[in-house]
Amino acid sequence: MKLANEDYQRQQLQELLKRIRKKGEVRQIELAEKLGVPQSFISKYETGERKLDILELRQICLALNISLEDFILELEESLHETK
């Protein structure tokens, strides 16, 4: 069974990734270099063309100097704001 609003939740995740990256003034290419992946991976994460697993998200958080816990808390806040 699919969770209600799954597309919306994914969109919030993608927007948060982009917002945190930009807040840290990190370009996609710079983040990609830190992670050892092509820049297209970062673009696809942010547009939803590529799904993240929890370990990839953790690596992104480390590269952006935010804890995974803080990232999840921000995501939860953004999801609860719209209910």
N, C-alpha and C positions, 0 to 999 in steps of 0.2 A: 504494500500500500504506500502510495506517495504521500509525503507530508504536505499539508496545506501550505500554500505560498512558498514552495521550495524555490521557484524561479526568483521570487522577490528576495528571499534570503541569500541566494547566490549573488544576486545583484548587489546587495548590501556588503557582502564579503568582498566583492571585486572593487567596489567604490572605496571601502576602507583601506584595502591594500594600496590603491592608487593615492589616496589622501595621505596616508602615513609616509609613503615614499616621497611624495612632493613636499610634505611638511619638513622632511629631513633634507630637502634640496638634493635628492638623489635622482639622477636620470636613469631611465630604463637600462641603458647600456652599462652604466656604472654598477647597478645592482646585478645585472647579468654577469659581469666580470667577477664580482665578489662571490657569486654562486657557482661560477664555472659553467654557465649555460649560455646558449645563444640569446641575444636580445629578444628574439621572437617569443621565447618562452615567457618572458615577463609581460610582453604585450598580450599574449594569449591568456595568461593568468588574469590580467586586468579586464579583458573583454569576455572572459568566460569560455573561450574556445578550448581551453585546457583546464582541467580540474586539478585542484591541489589535494595532496594527501597531507596528513597531519605532520609528517616529518619534513615535507617540503615547506609547509607553512612555518615550521619551527626554524628552518634554515633562513628563510626570508626575514623572519622577525630578528634573528641574531644579526643578520647583515644590516638591518635597519635600526639596530640598537633599541629594540623594544622587546620586552619579555613576551613570551607566548601568552602568559596569563593576562598581561595588560591588553594585548591584542584581543583576546577572547572577551574580556570585560567590555572593551569598546564596541565589539561586535554585538554583544548582548544588549548594551545600551541602545545602539542604533536600531536593533530589532524590536525592542520594547517601546521605543518612542513612537512607533507607527501603529501600535495595537490600539 
